[in-house]
Amino acid sequence: MVRAKCRGAPAEELGTWESDNRGSGQEAAVVEACRGCPVMADCAAYGLATGPGGMVWAGIPVPEMPNTRYYKRAVERLRGIADGQARVW
């Protein structure tokens, strides 16, 4: 994903997200970092293929725990983005 906005960007620019820290404002910062990225669908597909837990893919923060509704909801959103059926924002 050579054209990804996050490729080569300093971590300070992208923000950080801890999957167990919902509601702290971290999520909004990392989602904003992905806004307008030209490779959203590719990013979502790659995240699904490699195991998305604990990462942000295509602007969707995915919790580490796969048995939670938050995880399942995030994975469904990634599938929609990867298939071109869902908008991120």
N, CA, C and O atoms as a CHARMM CRD file, in Angstrom:
* protein
*
  356
    1    1 MET  N      0.83000  -1.17100   0.00000 PROA 1      0.00000
    2    1 MET  CA     0.00000   0.00000   0.00000 PROA 1      0.00000
    3    1 MET  C      0.88300   1.24600   0.00000 PROA 1      0.00000
    4    1 MET  O      0.95200   1.98900   0.97900 PROA 1      0.00000
    5    2 VAL  N      1.52500   1.43700  -1.08400 PROA 2      0.00000
    6    2 VAL  CA     2.48400   2.51600  -1.24300 PROA 2      0.00000
    7    2 VAL  C      1.82400   3.88900  -1.08300 PROA 2      0.00000
    8    2 VAL  O      2.46500   4.82600  -0.60700 PROA 2      0.00000
    9    3 ARG  N      0.56400   4.01900  -1.47200 PROA 3      0.00000
   10    3 ARG  CA    -0.10300   5.32200  -1.42300 PROA 3      0.00000
   11    3 ARG  C     -0.81200   5.60000  -0.09600 PROA 3      0.00000
   12    3 ARG  O     -1.49000   6.62000   0.03100 PROA 3      0.00000
   13    4 ALA  N     -0.67300   4.72900   0.87900 PROA 4      0.00000
   14    4 ALA  CA    -1.34600   4.91500   2.17100 PROA 4      0.00000
   15    4 ALA  C     -0.85600   6.17800   2.86400 PROA 4      0.00000
   16    4 ALA  O      0.33600   6.48300   2.84300 PROA 4      0.00000
   17    5 LYS  N     -1.78100   6.91100   3.47800 PROA 5      0.00000
   18    5 LYS  CA    -1.41100   8.14000   4.19700 PROA 5      0.00000
   19    5 LYS  C     -0.45400   7.85800   5.34200 PROA 5      0.00000
   20    5 LYS  O      0.40600   8.68200   5.65300 PROA 5      0.00000
   21    6 CYS  N     -0.59600   6.70300   5.97100 PROA 6      0.00000
   22    6 CYS  CA     0.21200   6.39600   7.14900 PROA 6      0.00000
   23    6 CYS  C      1.61600   5.91300   6.79800 PROA 6      0.00000
   24    6 CYS  O      2.49300   5.88500   7.66200 PROA 6      0.00000
   25    7 ARG  N      1.83400   5.54100   5.56500 PROA 7      0.00000
   26    7 ARG  CA     3.14100   5.00700   5.17600 PROA 7      0.00000
   27    7 ARG  C      4.22800   6.06700   5.34000 PROA 7      0.00000
   28    7 ARG  O      4.19000   7.12100   4.70600 PROA 7      0.00000
   29    8 GLY  N      5.17300   5.77100   6.18400 PROA 8      0.00000
   30    8 GLY  CA     6.29300   6.66400   6.39700 PROA 8      0.00000
   31    8 GLY  C      6.01400   7.86500   7.28700 PROA 8      0.00000
   32    8 GLY  O      6.91700   8.65400   7.56500 PROA 8      0.00000
   33    9 ALA  N      4.77900   8.01000   7.73400 PROA 9      0.00000
   34    9 ALA  CA     4.44700   9.14900   8.60000 PROA 9      0.00000
   35    9 ALA  C      4.96300   8.89200  10.01300 PROA 9      0.00000
   36    9 ALA  O      4.92100   7.75800  10.48900 PROA 9      0.00000
   37   10 PRO  N      5.44500   9.92500  10.68200 PROA 10     0.00000
   38   10 PRO  CA     5.90000   9.75400  12.06800 PROA 10     0.00000
   39   10 PRO  C      4.73300   9.36900  12.97600 PROA 10     0.00000
   40   10 PRO  O      3.60800   9.83100  12.78400 PROA 10     0.00000
   41   11 ALA  N      5.00700   8.53400  13.94800 PROA 11     0.00000
   42   11 ALA  CA     3.96300   8.06300  14.86400 PROA 11     0.00000
   43   11 ALA  C      3.25300   9.22000  15.55400 PROA 11     0.00000
   44   11 ALA  O      2.04700   9.14700  15.79000 PROA 11     0.00000
   45   12 GLU  N      3.97100  10.27700  15.87900 PROA 12     0.00000
   46   12 GLU  CA     3.35500  11.42200  16.55500 PROA 12     0.00000
   47   12 GLU  C      2.27000  12.05200  15.69000 PROA 12     0.00000
   48   12 GLU  O      1.29300  12.60100  16.19900 PROA 12     0.00000
   49   13 GLU  N      2.45300  11.96800  14.39300 PROA 13     0.00000
   50   13 GLU  CA     1.49400  12.54100  13.46300 PROA 13     0.00000
   51   13 GLU  C      0.22000  11.70300  13.39700 PROA 13     0.00000
   52   13 GLU  O     -0.87200  12.24000  13.21400 PROA 13     0.00000
   53   14 LEU  N      0.36000  10.40600  13.54300 PROA 14     0.00000
   54   14 LEU  CA    -0.77700   9.50100  13.40900 PROA 14     0.00000
   55   14 LEU  C     -1.56000   9.33900  14.69900 PROA 14     0.00000
   56   14 LEU  O     -2.75500   9.04700  14.66100 PROA 14     0.00000
   57   15 GLY  N     -0.92200   9.52000  15.81800 PROA 15     0.00000
   58   15 GLY  CA    -1.58900   9.29200  17.09600 PROA 15     0.00000
   59   15 GLY  C     -1.41700   7.84200  17.51700 PROA 15     0.00000
   60   15 GLY  O     -0.93600   7.01100  16.74600 PROA 15     0.00000
   61   16 THR  N     -1.81100   7.55400  18.73100 PROA 16     0.00000
   62   16 THR  CA    -1.73600   6.18400  19.23000 PROA 16     0.00000
   63   16 THR  C     -3.10500   5.76200  19.71600 PROA 16     0.00000
   64   16 THR  O     -3.94300   6.59500  20.06100 PROA 16     0.00000
   65   17 TRP  N     -3.31700   4.48100  19.73800 PROA 17     0.00000
   66   17 TRP  CA    -4.59100   3.93900  20.18500 PROA 17     0.00000
   67   17 TRP  C     -4.33400   2.66700  20.95500 PROA 17     0.00000
   68   17 TRP  O     -3.67200   1.75500  20.45800 PROA 17     0.00000
   69   18 GLU  N     -4.85000   2.60000  22.16000 PROA 18     0.00000
   70   18 GLU  CA    -4.77800   1.39400  22.97100 PROA 18     0.00000
   71   18 GLU  C     -6.16300   0.78700  22.96400 PROA 18     0.00000
   72   18 GLU  O     -7.13300   1.44800  23.33600 PROA 18     0.00000
   73   19 SER  N     -6.26800  -0.45700  22.54600 PROA 19     0.00000
   74   19 SER  CA    -7.57700  -1.05600  22.32900 PROA 19     0.00000
   75   19 SER  C     -8.42000  -1.15400  23.58800 PROA 19     0.00000
   76   19 SER  O     -9.63800  -1.30200  23.49500 PROA 19     0.00000
   77   20 ASP  N     -7.81100  -1.07800  24.75700 PROA 20     0.00000
   78   20 ASP  CA    -8.60500  -1.15500  25.98500 PROA 20     0.00000
   79   20 ASP  C     -8.91500   0.22700  26.55100 PROA 20     0.00000
   80   20 ASP  O     -9.32800   0.34500  27.70500 PROA 20     0.00000
   81   21 ASN  N     -8.72100   1.26500  25.75500 PROA 21     0.00000
   82   21 ASN  CA    -8.88600   2.62700  26.24500 PROA 21     0.00000
   83   21 ASN  C     -9.92500   3.38500  25.42800 PROA 21     0.00000
   84   21 ASN  O     -9.67800   4.51200  24.99800 PROA 21     0.00000
   85   22 ARG  N    -11.08300   2.77300  25.21200 PROA 22     0.00000
   86   22 ARG  CA   -12.14400   3.42400  24.44800 PROA 22     0.00000
   87   22 ARG  C    -12.63200   4.66900  25.18700 PROA 22     0.00000
   88   22 ARG  O    -12.67800   4.69900  26.41700 PROA 22     0.00000
   89   23 GLY  N    -12.98500   5.66800  24.43500 PROA 23     0.00000
   90   23 GLY  CA   -13.56000   6.86500  25.01300 PROA 23     0.00000
   91   23 GLY  C    -12.56100   7.88500  25.51500 PROA 23     0.00000
   92   23 GLY  O    -12.95600   8.89200  26.10300 PROA 23     0.00000
   93   24 SER  N    -11.29200   7.65300  25.30100 PROA 24     0.00000
   94   24 SER  CA   -10.28700   8.58000  25.81900 PROA 24     0.00000
   95   24 SER  C     -9.92600   9.68200  24.83200 PROA 24     0.00000
   96   24 SER  O     -9.13700  10.56500  25.16800 PROA 24     0.00000
   97   25 GLY  N    -10.46800   9.65300  23.65500 PROA 25     0.00000
   98   25 GLY  CA   -10.08800  10.61100  22.62600 PROA 25     0.00000
   99   25 GLY  C     -9.03700  10.06000  21.68400 PROA 25     0.00000
  100   25 GLY  O     -8.81100  10.61200  20.60700 PROA 25     0.00000
  101   26 GLN  N     -8.39500   8.97300  22.08500 PROA 26     0.00000
  102   26 GLN  CA    -7.38600   8.35300  21.22000 PROA 26     0.00000
  103   26 GLN  C     -8.02000   7.86100  19.93000 PROA 26     0.00000
  104   26 GLN  O     -7.45200   8.02300  18.85000 PROA 26     0.00000
  105   27 GLU  N     -9.19600   7.26000  20.04400 PROA 27     0.00000
  106   27 GLU  CA    -9.85000   6.68700  18.87600 PROA 27     0.00000
  107   27 GLU  C    -10.11500   7.75700  17.82200 PROA 27     0.00000
  108   27 GLU  O     -9.85600   7.53200  16.64000 PROA 27     0.00000
  109   28 ALA  N    -10.61800   8.89700  18.22500 PROA 28     0.00000
  110   28 ALA  CA   -10.91300   9.97200  17.27500 PROA 28     0.00000
  111   28 ALA  C     -9.65400  10.43100  16.54300 PROA 28     0.00000
  112   28 ALA  O     -9.70000  10.73500  15.35200 PROA 28     0.00000
  113   29 ALA  N     -8.54900  10.47800  17.24600 PROA 29     0.00000
  114   29 ALA  CA    -7.29600  10.92800  16.63400 PROA 29     0.00000
  115   29 ALA  C     -6.80300   9.96200  15.56600 PROA 29     0.00000
  116   29 ALA  O     -6.37300  10.39400  14.49600 PROA 29     0.00000
  117   30 VAL  N     -6.85900   8.67100  15.83600 PROA 30     0.00000
  118   30 VAL  CA    -6.36000   7.72000  14.83800 PROA 30     0.00000
  119   30 VAL  C     -7.32600   7.58200  13.67200 PROA 30     0.00000
  120   30 VAL  O     -6.90000   7.37000  12.53700 PROA 30     0.00000
  121   31 VAL  N     -8.61600   7.69900  13.93700 PROA 31     0.00000
  122   31 VAL  CA    -9.59400   7.65900  12.85200 PROA 31     0.00000
  123   31 VAL  C     -9.38000   8.85900  11.93000 PROA 31     0.00000
  124   31 VAL  O     -9.43000   8.71700  10.70900 PROA 31     0.00000
  125   32 GLU  N     -9.14800  10.01000  12.49300 PROA 32     0.00000
  126   32 GLU  CA    -8.90000  11.22300  11.70200 PROA 32     0.00000
  127   32 GLU  C     -7.64500  11.06900  10.84400 PROA 32     0.00000
  128   32 GLU  O     -7.59200  11.57900   9.72500 PROA 32     0.00000
  129   33 ALA  N     -6.64900  10.37700  11.35600 PROA 33     0.00000
  130   33 ALA  CA    -5.41200  10.17200  10.59800 PROA 33     0.00000
  131   33 ALA  C     -5.67000   9.39200   9.31100 PROA 33     0.00000
  132   33 ALA  O     -4.92900   9.54900   8.34000 PROA 33     0.00000
  133   34 CYS  N     -6.69700   8.56200   9.28800 PROA 34     0.00000
  134   34 CYS  CA    -7.01100   7.75400   8.10500 PROA 34     0.00000
  135   34 CYS  C     -7.96100   8.45400   7.13000 PROA 34     0.00000
  136   34 CYS  O     -8.10600   8.02000   5.98700 PROA 34     0.00000
  137   35 ARG  N     -8.59200   9.50900   7.56700 PROA 35     0.00000
  138   35 ARG  CA    -9.59800  10.18300   6.73100 PROA 35     0.00000
  139   35 ARG  C     -8.99800  10.57000   5.37500 PROA 35     0.00000
  140   35 ARG  O     -7.93800  11.19100   5.30100 PROA 35     0.00000
  141   36 GLY  N     -9.69700  10.18900   4.31700 PROA 36     0.00000
  142   36 GLY  CA    -9.27500  10.54900   2.97200 PROA 36     0.00000
  143   36 GLY  C     -8.16500   9.69700   2.38600 PROA 36     0.00000
  144   36 GLY  O     -7.66000  10.00600   1.30700 PROA 36     0.00000
  145   37 CYS  N     -7.77900   8.64700   3.06300 PROA 37     0.00000
  146   37 CYS  CA    -6.71100   7.79000   2.54500 PROA 37     0.00000
  147   37 CYS  C     -7.18700   7.09200   1.26300 PROA 37     0.00000
  148   37 CYS  O     -8.30700   6.58300   1.22500 PROA 37     0.00000
  149   38 PRO  N     -6.36400   7.06100   0.22700 PROA 38     0.00000
  150   38 PRO  CA    -6.77900   6.47600  -1.04500 PROA 38     0.00000
  151   38 PRO  C     -6.80000   4.94600  -1.07900 PROA 38     0.00000
  152   38 PRO  O     -7.25600   4.36400  -2.06400 PROA 38     0.00000
  153   39 VAL  N     -6.32100   4.29100  -0.03700 PROA 39     0.00000
  154   39 VAL  CA    -6.25500   2.82600  -0.07400 PROA 39     0.00000
  155   39 VAL  C     -7.11100   2.17600   1.02000 PROA 39     0.00000
  156   39 VAL  O     -6.75700   1.11400   1.53300 PROA 39     0.00000
  157   40 MET  N     -8.22500   2.80100   1.37400 PROA 40     0.00000
  158   40 MET  CA    -9.07800   2.28600   2.45300 PROA 40     0.00000
  159   40 MET  C     -9.50500   0.83300   2.22500 PROA 40     0.00000
  160   40 MET  O     -9.38200   0.00700   3.13000 PROA 40     0.00000
  161   41 ALA  N    -10.00100   0.51400   1.04100 PROA 41     0.00000
  162   41 ALA  CA   -10.48800  -0.84300   0.78200 PROA 41     0.00000
  163   41 ALA  C     -9.35200  -1.85500   0.88100 PROA 41     0.00000
  164   41 ALA  O     -9.52900  -2.92900   1.45600 PROA 41     0.00000
  165   42 ASP  N     -8.20000  -1.52600   0.33200 PROA 42     0.00000
  166   42 ASP  CA    -7.04300  -2.42300   0.41200 PROA 42     0.00000
  167   42 ASP  C     -6.59600  -2.60700   1.85600 PROA 42     0.00000
  168   42 ASP  O     -6.24900  -3.71300   2.26900 PROA 42     0.00000
  169   43 CYS  N     -6.60700  -1.53500   2.60900 PROA 43     0.00000
  170   43 CYS  CA    -6.20100  -1.58200   4.01200 PROA 43     0.00000
  171   43 CYS  C     -7.15000  -2.47700   4.81100 PROA 43     0.00000
  172   43 CYS  O     -6.70700  -3.29800   5.61300 PROA 43     0.00000
  173   44 ALA  N     -8.44800  -2.31400   4.58900 PROA 44     0.00000
  174   44 ALA  CA    -9.43400  -3.14000   5.29200 PROA 44     0.00000
  175   44 ALA  C     -9.24900  -4.61100   4.94300 PROA 44     0.00000
  176   44 ALA  O     -9.28700  -5.46800   5.82600 PROA 44     0.00000
  177   45 ALA  N     -9.05100  -4.90900   3.66900 PROA 45     0.00000
  178   45 ALA  CA    -8.85900  -6.29800   3.24300 PROA 45     0.00000
  179   45 ALA  C     -7.58800  -6.88700   3.84700 PROA 45     0.00000
  180   45 ALA  O     -7.58000  -8.04100   4.27600 PROA 45     0.00000
  181   46 TYR  N     -6.52800  -6.10900   3.88200 PROA 46     0.00000
  182   46 TYR  CA    -5.26900  -6.57700   4.46200 PROA 46     0.00000
  183   46 TYR  C     -5.43700  -6.84100   5.95600 PROA 46     0.00000
  184   46 TYR  O     -4.96200  -7.85500   6.46700 PROA 46     0.00000
  185   47 GLY  N     -6.10200  -5.94500   6.64100 PROA 47     0.00000
  186   47 GLY  CA    -6.35000  -6.13800   8.06800 PROA 47     0.00000
  187   47 GLY  C     -7.14400  -7.39900   8.34100 PROA 47     0.00000
  188   47 GLY  O     -6.82700  -8.14300   9.26900 PROA 47     0.00000
  189   48 LEU  N     -8.16200  -7.64600   7.55100 PROA 48     0.00000
  190   48 LEU  CA    -8.96300  -8.86500   7.72500 PROA 48     0.00000
  191   48 LEU  C     -8.13400 -10.11500   7.46400 PROA 48     0.00000
  192   48 LEU  O     -8.29200 -11.12300   8.15200 PROA 48     0.00000
  193   49 ALA  N     -7.25800 -10.05200   6.47800 PROA 49     0.00000
  194   49 ALA  CA    -6.44400 -11.21500   6.11300 PROA 49     0.00000
  195   49 ALA  C     -5.36600 -11.52600   7.14500 PROA 49     0.00000
  196   49 ALA  O     -4.96600 -12.68100   7.29300 PROA 49     0.00000
  197   50 THR  N     -4.89500 -10.51200   7.85600 PROA 50     0.00000
  198   50 THR  CA    -3.78300 -10.72200   8.78000 PROA 50     0.00000
  199   50 THR  C     -4.19900 -10.81600  10.24100 PROA 50     0.00000
  200   50 THR  O     -3.35000 -11.00300  11.11300 PROA 50     0.00000
  201   51 GLY  N     -5.47300 -10.69100  10.51500 PROA 51     0.00000
  202   51 GLY  CA    -5.93000 -10.71600  11.90600 PROA 51     0.00000
  203   51 GLY  C     -5.93200  -9.31400  12.46500 PROA 51     0.00000
  204   51 GLY  O     -4.88500  -8.80200  12.85900 PROA 51     0.00000
  205   52 PRO  N     -7.09400  -8.68300  12.50700 PROA 52     0.00000
  206   52 PRO  CA    -7.16500  -7.25300  12.77100 PROA 52     0.00000
  207   52 PRO  C     -7.03800  -6.81000  14.22400 PROA 52     0.00000
  208   52 PRO  O     -6.88200  -5.61700  14.48400 PROA 52     0.00000
  209   53 GLY  N     -7.10000  -7.72800  15.16900 PROA 53     0.00000
  210   53 GLY  CA    -7.18500  -7.35300  16.58000 PROA 53     0.00000
  211   53 GLY  C     -6.07600  -6.45100  17.08700 PROA 53     0.00000
  212   53 GLY  O     -4.89500  -6.68900  16.83200 PROA 53     0.00000
  213   54 GLY  N     -6.47300  -5.41200  17.80700 PROA 54     0.00000
  214   54 GLY  CA    -5.53200  -4.51600  18.44900 PROA 54     0.00000
  215   54 GLY  C     -4.90300  -3.48700  17.53500 PROA 54     0.00000
  216   54 GLY  O     -3.91600  -2.84900  17.90200 PROA 54     0.00000
  217   55 MET  N     -5.46400  -3.31700  16.35000 PROA 55     0.00000
  218   55 MET  CA    -4.89200  -2.38900  15.36700 PROA 55     0.00000
  219   55 MET  C     -5.98800  -1.47800  14.82100 PROA 55     0.00000
  220   55 MET  O     -7.17300  -1.67900  15.08600 PROA 55     0.00000
  221   56 VAL  N     -5.57300  -0.48900  14.06500 PROA 56     0.00000
  222   56 VAL  CA    -6.49900   0.37500  13.33600 PROA 56     0.00000
  223   56 VAL  C     -6.30100   0.08400  11.86100 PROA 56     0.00000
  224   56 VAL  O     -5.19200   0.19400  11.33700 PROA 56     0.00000
  225   57 TRP  N     -7.38900  -0.28800  11.19600 PROA 57     0.00000
  226   57 TRP  CA    -7.34900  -0.60100   9.76700 PROA 57     0.00000
  227   57 TRP  C     -8.40800   0.24000   9.07100 PROA 57     0.00000
  228   57 TRP  O     -9.56300   0.24700   9.49700 PROA 57     0.00000
  229   58 ALA  N     -8.04800   0.93400   8.03000 PROA 58     0.00000
  230   58 ALA  CA    -9.00000   1.72700   7.24300 PROA 58     0.00000
  231   58 ALA  C     -9.81300   2.67100   8.12600 PROA 58     0.00000
  232   58 ALA  O    -10.98700   2.92300   7.85700 PROA 58     0.00000
  233   59 GLY  N     -9.19000   3.18400   9.16900 PROA 59     0.00000
  234   59 GLY  CA    -9.87400   4.09800  10.06000 PROA 59     0.00000
  235   59 GLY  C    -10.79600   3.43800  11.06500 PROA 59     0.00000
  236   59 GLY  O    -11.55500   4.12300  11.75000 PROA 59     0.00000
  237   60 ILE  N    -10.74300   2.11900  11.16400 PROA 60     0.00000
  238   60 ILE  CA   -11.58800   1.38000  12.10200 PROA 60     0.00000
  239   60 ILE  C    -10.70900   0.77300  13.19100 PROA 60     0.00000
  240   60 ILE  O     -9.94300  -0.14900  12.91000 PROA 60     0.00000
  241   61 PRO  N    -10.80100   1.26400  14.42200 PROA 61     0.00000
  242   61 PRO  CA   -10.06400   0.64500  15.52400 PROA 61     0.00000
  243   61 PRO  C    -10.69200  -0.70900  15.86000 PROA 61     0.00000
  244   61 PRO  O    -11.90200  -0.79700  16.06800 PROA 61     0.00000
  245   62 VAL  N     -9.88600  -1.74700  15.91300 PROA 62     0.00000
  246   62 VAL  CA   -10.38300  -3.09600  16.20200 PROA 62     0.00000
  247   62 VAL  C     -9.81300  -3.55200  17.54300 PROA 62     0.00000
  248   62 VAL  O     -8.59800  -3.69000  17.68300 PROA 62     0.00000
  249   63 PRO  N    -10.67900  -3.78700  18.52700 PROA 63     0.00000
  250   63 PRO  CA   -10.19700  -4.25600  19.83100 PROA 63     0.00000
  251   63 PRO  C     -9.47900  -5.59700  19.72100 PROA 63     0.00000
  252   63 PRO  O     -9.64500  -6.31900  18.73900 PROA 63     0.00000
  253   64 GLU  N     -8.68800  -5.92100  20.72700 PROA 64     0.00000
  254   64 GLU  CA    -7.93900  -7.18100  20.73400 PROA 64     0.00000
  255   64 GLU  C     -8.81300  -8.39800  21.01900 PROA 64     0.00000
  256   64 GLU  O     -8.53000  -9.48600  20.51600 PROA 64     0.00000
  257   65 MET  N     -9.85100  -8.23900  21.80100 PROA 65     0.00000
  258   65 MET  CA   -10.65600  -9.37300  22.26000 PROA 65     0.00000
  259   65 MET  C    -11.71900  -9.75500  21.23200 PROA 65     0.00000
  260   65 MET  O    -12.68200  -9.01100  21.04800 PROA 65     0.00000
  261   66 PRO  N    -11.56900 -10.90000  20.55700 PROA 66     0.00000
  262   66 PRO  CA   -12.48500 -11.26700  19.47700 PROA 66     0.00000
  263   66 PRO  C    -13.88600 -11.66800  19.92500 PROA 66     0.00000
  264   66 PRO  O    -14.78600 -11.75700  19.09000 PROA 66     0.00000
  265   67 ASN  N    -14.09400 -11.90800  21.19000 PROA 67     0.00000
  266   67 ASN  CA   -15.41300 -12.34100  21.65000 PROA 67     0.00000
  267   67 ASN  C    -16.28800 -11.19600  22.13000 PROA 67     0.00000
  268   67 ASN  O    -17.29800 -11.43100  22.79400 PROA 67     0.00000
  269   68 THR  N    -15.92300  -9.97400  21.81200 PROA 68     0.00000
  270   68 THR  CA   -16.71700  -8.83300  22.24100 PROA 68     0.00000
  271   68 THR  C    -17.54400  -8.29300  21.08800 PROA 68     0.00000
  272   68 THR  O    -17.21400  -8.50600  19.92100 PROA 68     0.00000
  273   69 ARG  N    -18.60100  -7.60400  21.41600 PROA 69     0.00000
  274   69 ARG  CA   -19.44100  -7.01900  20.35800 PROA 69     0.00000
  275   69 ARG  C    -18.69300  -5.90600  19.63200 PROA 69     0.00000
  276   69 ARG  O    -18.92300  -5.67800  18.44400 PROA 69     0.00000
  277   70 TYR  N    -17.79200  -5.20300  20.34300 PROA 70     0.00000
  278   70 TYR  CA   -17.00900  -4.13900  19.70900 PROA 70     0.00000
  279   70 TYR  C    -16.11600  -4.70900  18.60400 PROA 70     0.00000
  280   70 TYR  O    -16.00100  -4.13100  17.52300 PROA 70     0.00000
  281   71 TYR  N    -15.49400  -5.83800  18.89100 PROA 71     0.00000
  282   71 TYR  CA   -14.63800  -6.49800  17.91100 PROA 71     0.00000
  283   71 TYR  C    -15.47000  -6.93500  16.70400 PROA 71     0.00000
  284   71 TYR  O    -15.10600  -6.67300  15.55800 PROA 71     0.00000
  285   72 LYS  N    -16.58200  -7.59800  16.97900 PROA 72     0.00000
  286   72 LYS  CA   -17.42700  -8.11200  15.89000 PROA 72     0.00000
  287   72 LYS  C    -17.96600  -6.97300  15.02900 PROA 72     0.00000
  288   72 LYS  O    -18.02200  -7.09000  13.80500 PROA 72     0.00000
  289   73 ARG  N    -18.35800  -5.88200  15.66300 PROA 73     0.00000
  290   73 ARG  CA   -18.86000  -4.72500  14.92100 PROA 73     0.00000
  291   73 ARG  C    -17.74700  -4.12800  14.05500 PROA 73     0.00000
  292   73 ARG  O    -17.98500  -3.76800  12.90200 PROA 73     0.00000
  293   74 ALA  N    -16.55100  -4.02400  14.59800 PROA 74     0.00000
  294   74 ALA  CA   -15.42600  -3.47000  13.84200 PROA 74     0.00000
  295   74 ALA  C    -15.08700  -4.34700  12.63500 PROA 74     0.00000
  296   74 ALA  O    -14.82600  -3.83000  11.54900 PROA 74     0.00000
  297   75 VAL  N    -15.08800  -5.65800  12.82000 PROA 75     0.00000
  298   75 VAL  CA   -14.78500  -6.57500  11.72000 PROA 75     0.00000
  299   75 VAL  C    -15.85700  -6.48000  10.63500 PROA 75     0.00000
  300   75 VAL  O    -15.53700  -6.52900   9.44800 PROA 75     0.00000
  301   76 GLU  N    -17.11500  -6.34400  11.02500 PROA 76     0.00000
  302   76 GLU  CA   -18.18200  -6.18000  10.03300 PROA 76     0.00000
  303   76 GLU  C    -17.97700  -4.89600   9.22200 PROA 76     0.00000
  304   76 GLU  O    -18.17100  -4.88700   8.00700 PROA 76     0.00000
  305   77 ARG  N    -17.58800  -3.83300   9.89100 PROA 77     0.00000
  306   77 ARG  CA   -17.32900  -2.57500   9.18700 PROA 77     0.00000
  307   77 ARG  C    -16.15700  -2.73100   8.22200 PROA 77     0.00000
  308   77 ARG  O    -16.19900  -2.21700   7.10400 PROA 77     0.00000
  309   78 LEU  N    -15.10900  -3.44000   8.65000 PROA 78     0.00000
  310   78 LEU  CA   -13.97400  -3.67900   7.75500 PROA 78     0.00000
  311   78 LEU  C    -14.40100  -4.47200   6.52700 PROA 78     0.00000
  312   78 LEU  O    -13.97500  -4.17000   5.41200 PROA 78     0.00000
  313   79 ARG  N    -15.23300  -5.47400   6.72400 PROA 79     0.00000
  314   79 ARG  CA   -15.71500  -6.26700   5.57700 PROA 79     0.00000
  315   79 ARG  C    -16.46400  -5.38300   4.59100 PROA 79     0.00000
  316   79 ARG  O    -16.27500  -5.49100   3.37900 PROA 79     0.00000
  317   80 GLY  N    -17.31000  -4.51400   5.11100 PROA 80     0.00000
  318   80 GLY  CA   -18.05500  -3.60800   4.23900 PROA 80     0.00000
  319   80 GLY  C    -17.14800  -2.67100   3.46400 PROA 80     0.00000
  320   80 GLY  O    -17.37500  -2.41900   2.28100 PROA 80     0.00000
  321   81 ILE  N    -16.12600  -2.15800   4.12100 PROA 81     0.00000
  322   81 ILE  CA   -15.17700  -1.25900   3.45200 PROA 81     0.00000
  323   81 ILE  C    -14.37500  -2.02400   2.40800 PROA 81     0.00000
  324   81 ILE  O    -14.17300  -1.53700   1.29600 PROA 81     0.00000
  325   82 ALA  N    -13.92100  -3.21700   2.76300 PROA 82     0.00000
  326   82 ALA  CA   -13.13700  -4.03400   1.82700 PROA 82     0.00000
  327   82 ALA  C    -13.95100  -4.39500   0.58600 PROA 82     0.00000
  328   82 ALA  O    -13.41200  -4.47000  -0.51800 PROA 82     0.00000
  329   83 ASP  N    -15.25200  -4.61800   0.77500 PROA 83     0.00000
  330   83 ASP  CA   -16.13100  -4.97800  -0.33800 PROA 83     0.00000
  331   83 ASP  C    -16.63900  -3.76600  -1.11000 PROA 83     0.00000
  332   83 ASP  O    -17.30900  -3.91000  -2.13300 PROA 83     0.00000
  333   84 GLY  N    -16.31700  -2.57300  -0.61800 PROA 84     0.00000
  334   84 GLY  CA   -16.78700  -1.36200  -1.27600 PROA 84     0.00000
  335   84 GLY  C    -18.23800  -1.04900  -0.98700 PROA 84     0.00000
  336   84 GLY  O    -18.83200  -0.20800  -1.66200 PROA 84     0.00000
  337   85 GLN  N    -18.82200  -1.70700   0.00300 PROA 85     0.00000
  338   85 GLN  CA   -20.23400  -1.53000   0.32300 PROA 85     0.00000
  339   85 GLN  C    -20.48700  -0.52900   1.44000 PROA 85     0.00000
  340   85 GLN  O    -21.61600  -0.06800   1.60700 PROA 85     0.00000
  341   86 ALA  N    -19.47000  -0.18800   2.19900 PROA 86     0.00000
  342   86 ALA  CA   -19.65900   0.70000   3.35100 PROA 86     0.00000
  343   86 ALA  C    -18.76100   1.91700   3.23200 PROA 86     0.00000
  344   86 ALA  O    -17.64500   1.84500   2.71700 PROA 86     0.00000
  345   87 ARG  N    -19.26800   3.02200   3.71400 PROA 87     0.00000
  346   87 ARG  CA   -18.46600   4.23900   3.79600 PROA 87     0.00000
  347   87 ARG  C    -17.87900   4.31500   5.19100 PROA 87     0.00000
  348   87 ARG  O    -18.50400   3.89100   6.16300 PROA 87     0.00000
  349   88 VAL  N    -16.70300   4.84400   5.28200 PROA 88     0.00000
  350   88 VAL  CA   -16.06700   4.97500   6.58500 PROA 88     0.00000
  351   88 VAL  C    -16.69300   6.13700   7.33500 PROA 88     0.00000
  352   88 VAL  O    -17.01600   6.00400   8.51600 PROA 88     0.00000
  353   89 TRP  N    -16.87500   7.29600   6.65900 PROA 89     0.00000
  354   89 TRP  CA   -17.45700   8.47100   7.31400 PROA 89     0.00000
  355   89 TRP  C    -18.60300   8.98100   6.51800 PROA 89     0.00000
  356   89 TRP  O    -19.23100   9.96900   6.90100 PROA 89     0.00000
